């Protein structure tokens, strides 16, 4: 795109209404493209989805084969639905909703790019770790397809504070548990139906 085309594209998308969707909330105010950086994330979404899925799948399968047992990993995304409240279909569960509308969902993956330590003094000396984050826009439908092609089982994980600080457990995020079992080839298509993982209280 030319500079003018990029400017026009950004301006058009600033006017669009998108929704954050998660098992806990459906919330307006989500923006996908609002400056040059987010435009680049959007333009690189297809390639980033390919790279991201390959890394996750290779690491998971190699770990499971090395340990000769099923291995489970956890992923956290902010899911953005390309539409507003008037576009929301009437569906039952959250899992049904995102599976029926996966082509209209972009998964935003947040990762730590760098950290720095800051010293402060408020009555006593202290240290604070500052994280700088980067983001990937991922084609949610394509990501799930790659999991299915490689016999990776996936499900929504409702436990919010499993391995990360509580600051990252915002209501708009969705946690996924993915797993691979080297001893069991997943042949039944029911294993590719997204279900919310049931945990005891």
RAQUI-V878185 format. One record per backbone hydrogen bond with DSSP energy under -1.0 kcal/mol. NH is the residue of the N-H (numbers start at 1). CO is the residue of the C=O. If there is no record, write none. Layout:
BEGIN
NH|CO / NH|CO
END
This chain:
BEGIN
6|2 / 7|3 / 8|4 / 9|5 / 10|6 / 11|7 / 12|8 / 13|9 / 14|10 / 19|81 / 20|27 / 21|79 / 22|25 / 27|20 / 30|18 / 39|35 / 40|36 / 41|37 / 42|38 / 43|39 / 44|40 / 45|42 / 48|44 / 49|45 / 50|46 / 51|47 / 52|48 / 53|49 / 54|50 / 55|51 / 56|52 / 57|53 / 58|54 / 59|55 / 60|56 / 61|57 / 62|58 / 63|59 / 64|60 / 65|61 / 66|62 / 67|63 / 69|64 / 71|180 / 73|178 / 75|176 / 77|174 / 78|108 / 80|106 / 81|19 / 82|104 / 83|81 / 87|84 / 97|93 / 98|94 / 99|95 / 100|96 / 101|97 / 104|101 / 105|102 / 106|80 / 107|138 / 108|78 / 109|136 / 111|134 / 113|132 / 114|132 / 116|130 / 118|128 / 120|126 / 122|124 / 126|120 / 128|118 / 130|116 / 132|114 / 134|111 / 136|109 / 138|107 / 140|105 / 143|139 / 144|140 / 145|141 / 146|142 / 147|143 / 148|144 / 149|145 / 150|146 / 151|148 / 152|147 / 153|179 / 155|177 / 156|195 / 157|175 / 168|165 / 169|166 / 170|168 / 173|170 / 174|77 / 176|75 / 177|155 / 178|73 / 179|153 / 180|71 / 184|181 / 191|188 / 192|189 / 193|190 / 197|156
END
